[in-house]
Amino acid sequence: MRVQDKAFVRRQSAFKHSAATLSSRILPALIYTHPGSSSIFLFLHRSIRPEEKMTGKVLNRTLSANAFLLILPFVVVLFFAVLSCGDDDESGPLVGIVYDEAGKGDKSFNDSAYEGIKRAQEELGTVVSEEITDGTESHREELIRSLAANNDLVIAVGFLFENSIKKVAAEYPDTNFAGIDIQQGNDPPENFASLLFNEAEGSFLVGVAAALTTKTDKVGFIGGLCATPDKLIEKFEAGFIAGVKTVNPDITVKTEYLTGFRDIAGGKRVALRMFGEDADVVFHAAGTSGLGLFDAAKEFSNAEGTEVWAIGVDSDQYQTVEESVREHILTSMLKRVDVAVYNIIEAQKNGEFSGGAVNHDLANNGVDYATSGGFVDDIKDVLEAYKTLIINDVIEVPNDPDNEGCLTPQTY
């Protein structure tokens, strides 16, 4: 039944596409540009009764009716051709994706995943079904299971889907699954791929940018949630601190964690406190909560007549946020979720999907830093030099900060 359902979805998509092509391109071409159009007109003209030839309305009506009769066979042939083309090898894969509760529009993690989806639709012909979880475990599992029945590949965005996606993957061995930031763990299903990133490497580079930009020798880091699986957010922190300290070990780094990724007010509150304590560059790895950092940078700069900087994460946030705060975004740590999503869909289309860990780092452009706004143009050569050292294993970036924990604010 599941195979039939997938075939139906594929045929339905192909039919919609072909029907649109039929109405917008093929029919007008048959009527107006067919090589035999003059013969058609002559036939239509001769089919009108003599007494009606001088009646414009009759002429128009007859022309329309006979034109339809002439092209009807073409329409019928094309209609049945469409019905039979749904399962050809040129069609794209059926892909289901579940975003975390922030959903599309978070200007960060989920939006980056969506960019990969859009590219796959445009370039691979992917047919996509999208869902957004309400944040509960039961709903996550429900959505993944519903998508598994009718898709070739199901993608979950975020580590909170770990239990649900692995459970459903084991129940649907003929469907492939991929989880962003979800580790393989113990005894993972063979049809499950972990899309992982070396966040520390990208964070190291923006740490270098912060160290080269600060005028107070004080910078900050805001994390979205402490003690996540595999210490995910701590990797951003560790890389950032390492980058700052590599440039200048005397720079002070303050760190503080929020209690979630959707607390914009909390992000702003912490950022304002850091700016008030003389930090003039602050990096966030806090999802939607990080939008509060940008508001804080603008507000503090305007109120104090000074210039403080924010560093974004995941997407090039200079390109995604409101124009009024862009002048305060120094750079962003790019976590190329869009590339990971596109690549796994392409692998599915080409029959090359494989379970296991798929790693993304500086070497394969899985992480990087943004240059929008031109604020790091004068230090780009230095950033590129450090990037080369990391790729060539001259610099080994730590993944775990050397501290007592992330439950309380820390100073380095």
N, C-alpha and C positions, 0 to 999 in steps of 0.2 A: 504493500500500500504506500509506503514511504517513497519508493522509487516512482510509483505512478504519480504521487503528489508533486515530486520534483519535476517530472516530465511535464505535468500540467502547467506548473508555474512557468517553465521555460517556454512552452508553446504559447502561453498567454502573453508573455513579454514579447515574443517574436511577432505574434499577431498584431499587437498594438503598434509596434514599430512599423511593420509592413503596411498596416492599414493607413497609418499616417502618411507613409510614402506614397501609397496608392492615391489618396485623395489630394495630396499637395503637389505631386510631381507627375505621376504616370497618366492620370486621367486628362489633365490639361494638355499634356504632350500628345495624347492620342487625338484630341479634338482639334488642337491648333497647329501642331507641328508635325503631324504624321505626313510622310512623303506623298501619300495619296489624298491629301486634304482637298485638293481641287476636284478630284474625281468624286469624293464624298459630297461636296457641295453641288456638283452637277447632278448626281443621283437624286439628292434631296430636292433640287429645283424641279427636276422632271416629274417627281412624285406628287407635286402639288397640282390640284385640279385647275384648269385654265381660268375658271371663274373666280378663283381665289388668289391668283397671282398678284393682283394689285392691292391685296389687303395685307398691310404690314403686320397686323397682329397674327393673322393666320400664318403668314410666312414664318414669323418668329416661332410660333407654336409648333409648326410642322418641322422646322429645322431642328428644334430642340428634341422633339419626340423621336425623329428618325436618327439623330445623332446618338441618342441613348441606345436605340436598338442596334446600331452598328457597333458600339463599343461594349455592349453587354457581354458578348463572348469573351472579350479580353478580361473583363471584370471577373467573370466566373472562373476562368483559368487561373488568374492571379489569386483569387480567394482560396482555392483548393491548394495552390502552391504554398501559400502562407501556412495553412493548417499542417502541412507536412514538413515544414522547415524548422520546427521548434527544437529538435534534438540534433541538429547538425553540429559538427565539430567546431564551427566558427563561433558559436554562441559562448558568452562568458559564463563563469561559474555563478551559482546561486549562493549568496553570502548573507548571513545574518550577523548583526552586530548589536551588542548591548552596551550602552554607555552607563557610567556610574551615575549616581543621583544628581550630580551637578549638570549633566546632560550637555548637549550642544549649546554653544553660547557662553561657555565658561572662559573663553578667550585664553585657553591654556591647553590642558591635557586632552580633554574630550574633543575640542575643536581641531587639535592636531590629528587625532584619529580620523575625524570626519574629512579632513583634507586628503588623507590617503584613500578613503572611500570614494570621494568625488573623482580622484584621478583614475581609480580602477574602473569606475563607471564609464569615464570618457575614453580610456585607452584600451580596456580589456573587455568592454561590453558587459561588465558585471551587473547582475540583477540583485538589488540589495533590499533587505528587510531590516528596519531599525527599531530598537526598543530602548527605553530608559527605565532603570530600576527605581523603585521608591526607597531603596536603601535597606530593605529587610532581606534576610537570608532566604526566606520562603519565596519572595517575589523574584529574587535573582535566579533561583533554581527553576521556577515556573517559566520565566522568559527564555532561559537557555534551552529548556526542554521543548518549548513550543517552536523555537527556531530550528532545533536539531531535526525535527520531523520533515522539514520542507527545504533544507538547504544543504549544499555540499560542504560548506565551511561555516563555522560559527566562531565569532571573535568576541571576547569579553575584555572590556577596558578597565583595568585596575586590579590590584591585589586582593580586594575584598571578594572577588568572584572565585577565589581559589577552590574552596570546598565544593561549590555548586557546579563549576564547569568540569572538574575532574569526576564528580559523581555521574553527571549526565554523559560525559564522554565514554565512560565505561559501559553505559547502557546502550549507546548508539555507535557501535564499532564501524559502521559504514559511513559515518559522517566524521569529518575532521574538525578539530577544535584548536583555537589558539588563544592564549591569555597574555595580555600585556602586563608586565611586572609580576607575573605569577611563576614561581619557581617550580621545577619539576618535582621536587620532594621525593618521598619514598614510594617506589612501585607505581609510577605514573602510568596512565593509559597510553598505549602505543600511538594512538591517534591524537595525542595532545602535544602541541608545541608551545614552549615558553618563549615569549618575545621579551628579551632582557636587554638592559642598557648599562653601560659603565658611566653612571651619572657623575662619579667622582672625577673622571677625566675632564668632562666638559666644565664642571664646577671649578676645577683647578684653574682653567683659563680665565673664567670671569673673576676668580680670586686675584689673579695676576692683574687684570684690568682694574680691579678695585684698589689694589696696592699702588698702582701707577697713577691713579686718579686722586686718591684722598689727599687733602691738605691738612687734615687734623691728625693723621696717623691713627684714626679710630674708624672701624667699619663694623657692620653688623650682619647677622644671618637670622632669618625667621623661618622656622619649620612649621609645616602644617599639622603634623601629628607625630608624637613621640612613640618609639618602640613598635613600629609597624613590622610585619613579617620581613625577615631578612634585613632588618634595620634600613629600610629603603631610604627614608628621608635623611638619616644620619650619613648616608653616602654623599649626598649633596654637601652637607656640613663639612665632612672630613676633607673633601676635595677643595672646597672653598678656602678653608683655613690653611691647607697645605700650599695653595697658590699664593695667598697673601704672605705667608711666612717665608716662602722661598724668595720672594722679592725683597722683603724687609722684615726680619724676625722681630723688630721692635714695634711693629704695628699691633695695636690692641684689637681683638675681635670679640664682640659680644654676641652671644647666641641665645635665642629664646624660642620655645615651641608653643603653638596654639593647641586647641583641643579638637581641631577638625579642619577640613578643607573648604568650608563654606561660611567662614566667619570673617566677613569683610570688615566689620567694625572692630573685631579683635586684631586683625592685621594692621589696621590703621592706628589703633591705640598703642600697640607695641612699637610700631615704626616711629611714631611721634616721640615716644619716650627715648628711643635710641638716638634720634636726631637731637633731642633736647640734651642728651648726654655727650654731645659733640661728635657722634658718628656722622660722617658726611657721605658714606656710600653704604647701602643696605641691600643685600641679596635675599630673595625669598624663594622657598620651595614649598609653597603652601596652597597651590591650586587657586580656586576662586578667592580664597582669603587674601591672597597676595594683591588683589586689586586695591585693597585698603592701603597698601604700601605706596602705590602710585598717588593716591589721593593725599596721603601724608606728605610725600615729597613736594607736591605742588603747594599744599597749604603752608608747610613750614618755610619753604623758600620765599613765598610771597609775604608771609608774616614777619620773617626775620631779615628780609632783604639780603639773603645769602643764597648759595647754590648747593643743594644736596641732591644726591643721585639715588635712583632705584635700579636694581638689576632684576630683570624678569626671568621666567623659567618655562621650559617645555617648548612653547611657540616663540616666534619672534614677536614679543608683546608690543613692541613699538608699532607694529602693523595692525594689531588687533584692538588696542584700547582707544579711548576717546582722544581726539586730537589735542585737547587742552592739557593732557598730562605727558604727551610724548617727549616734550623737551626735557623731561626729568628722567628719562629711561636711558641709562648709559649703554647697556647691551642686554642680551638675554642668553641664558644657557639653553641651547637648542637640544632638546631631546626628541629625536626625529621619529616620533610615533607614527607620523604620516608615512615615512619610508618603510617602517616595519610592517604596517598594515598593507600597503601596496605590494610589498615584496612577497608576503605570505599568500596574498590573493593570486598574484602572478604564478607562484609555485603551484597553487591549486589548479589553475587553468592549464598549466603545462604538464600536469601529472607528476610534479616533482615535490609535492608536499611530503615532509618527513617530521615525525614526532621528535621531541627532544628540545634541548636549549638552542635558541638562535640568538647569538650575542651581537650587540651593536655598540661600537666604540668610536674613538677618533679615527682609527685606521680605516674603517669602512663607512665613514661619514654618518654614523649612527648618533653621535653627539657632536656638538660644535658650539660656536658662539656667534651672535648676530652682530651685523655692522650697520643696520638701519639707523638713520639719523646722522651718521658720520661722526659720532662722538668718540669712537675709538680709532679713527683713521690714523691719528698721529702715533698710536702705539701698536698698530696692527703688525708691523714687522717683528716686534718683540713677542706678541702673542703667537705669531706663526712659528717663530723660533722655538718657543716652548712646546708648541704642538708637535713639531718635528722630533724634539727630544723625547716626548712621551711615546710617540708612535714607534720610535727606534729603541724603546726600553732603556733609554739613558736615565730618565726620571720615572720612578715607580710611584704612582699616586695611591695614597692610602684610602681604604674604603670605610674605615671605622675611626671616628674621632677619638683621640686619647683624652677621655674625660671620665667623670664620675657618673655620667648619665645625662639624659636630656629632659628629665622631669622638672628640673629647676634651671633658671638662667645661668649661663656659664660665661666666664671671661678668660680669654687666652692672651 
